Amino acid sequence: MGMNKNTVLAWATFIMIFVGLALIALGAFRYDDVAGWGFASVGIGFFAIAWVFNALKGRV
């Protein structure tokens, strides 16, 4: 069973969501200073990229 382009994009979306959640959790629970805001904003950026990957499924 090979992976086609849609499967690769689905896995990339899943990984980006997981990493985004991990970064937001780091910003919320680990860092109490300005670095926490940075981690959380990068996590939201990961969500945005995952949204684009999800939108590309079936079109590439």
Residue, then its C-alpha position, 0 to 999 in steps of 0.5 A: m500500500g503506497m501513500n498518495k498525495n492526499t495521504v501525505l497531506a492528511w498525515a502532514t495536517f495531523i502532525m501540524i495540529f499535534v505540534g501546534l497543540a504542543l506549542i500552545a500547551l507549552g506557552a500556556f503551562r510552561y512559560d509564564d513570561v513573554a516567551g509563552w505568548g511567542f510559543a502560543s502564537v507559533g502554535i496558532g501559526f501551525f494551525a493556520i498551515a495545517w488548515v491550508f494543508n487540509a484545504l489542498k487535499g484533493r486539489v494537488 
